[in-house]
Amino acid sequence: MALVVADRVKETTTTTGTGAITLAGATTNFVTFSSVLSNGDTTYYAIVDDANTDFEVGLGTYASSGNTLTRTTVLASTNSGSAVNLSAGGKEVFITYPADKSVNRDASGNVSVSGGVTATSFTGNITGNVTGNVTGNVTGDVTGDVTGDVTGAVTATQVDITARGDLRLQDSAGGQYVGLQAPATVSSSFVLSLPAADGSANQMLKTDGSGNLGFTTVASGGLVHLSTITASGASTVDVESTFDSTYDAYRLIVTDYTAATDGQQVQILMKIGGSYQTNNYRWASITHDTKDSGRSDRSGVGVDTYIMMGLSYGNDAYANANFVIDIYNPADTAIRHVIRYEGTYFEDDNDIHVMQGLGMNETTGALTGLRIKAGSGNVSGRFRLYGITNG
């Protein structure tokens, strides 16, 4: 059962009233409805009653039993758009192409369609709004421009978005969207295939290197950024964010460190419980290696809190340093903390000084903060704290 439009189909009828039309045979040089229609097919028809100056145009449904055409939908008529009450006498009924259902090019050569379009293949430009479902291949895929809104389902085997155009997924209100876009240059085309099922909570997508994506569990361990402090001319920099039993160790990364006066050394004090410790430090294997003077080592024990050697090379020198704070609990005592550090210091004459060493505070208790301060004057720099979990 399909909509069929055919050429040179015209028959006579003597049907009266508003019911189904009984077809009475083809007129000269025309063919019958039964020769082009099957049972249940629909077609566009016109009835002309010259004797009574009546006409009717509509959509009819053909029935092979009885050879009739039911006037399913009337599109236009001399009865104000309703079915004409046919009078006695001969009439002609034929297949037509109603103006209301026609598709034509306008004076500019464009085709305007107000309803839906179903196609297995389409080649060319589509300009304007496409509302409803697009089913099939639009150029076997889409060749040409689609300009305007597409509302409804789009079914296709391939959609090409050219010139780095966005694939925009709008929110429920339609005001904001999440967009996907290709890189500016792709050296070789590839396809990423999504996994066949959802993963577990907190998993992430990974690739197998052949374009297949899958979910994987993130390995435990690694660095977790806790805080960043940017200091400018500060007397002390206190880092006291998120020191708790969640992490197995901490890392403090110092960048762009400068001091206001020459000849300074840098103190890092541990805050054990509620107090910063100014003594009970032990340090060992402090190595200071310079471009000009070579390497020197020293170690010591006692109240010396200068765990990191300082900027004694001019107040325009700057430093970068990395500190790892280990937390351990030996069997014979309470929790203690060790700082392992390494740093690089740059002078204004491009001389480089490399520092590394180990410092420990012998006060037992929980670590709750770190304090960075110069031996005198103020300091500037950026201080980033990370938590480390074993993995």
Secondary structure, DSSP 4 states (H G I P E B T S, - for coil): --B---SSBEEEE---BSSPEEP--BPTT-B-GGGT--TT-EEEEEEEETTTTEEEEEEEEEETTTTEEEEEEEEEETBTTB---BPSS-EEEEE---GGG---B-TTS-B--SS----S--BS-EES-EES-EES-SSSS-BS-EES-EES-EE-S-----TT--EEEE-TTSS-EEEE---S--SS---PBPPSS---TT-EEEE-SSSBEEEEPPPS-EEEEEEEEEEEEES-EEE-S--STT-SEEEEEEEEEEESSSS--EEEEEEETTEE--S-EEEEEEEEEETTTEEEEEEEEES----B----S-TT-EEEEEEEEEEE--TTS--EEEEEEEEEEE-TTS-EEEEEEEEEE---S-EEEEEEEESSS-EEEEEEEEEEE--
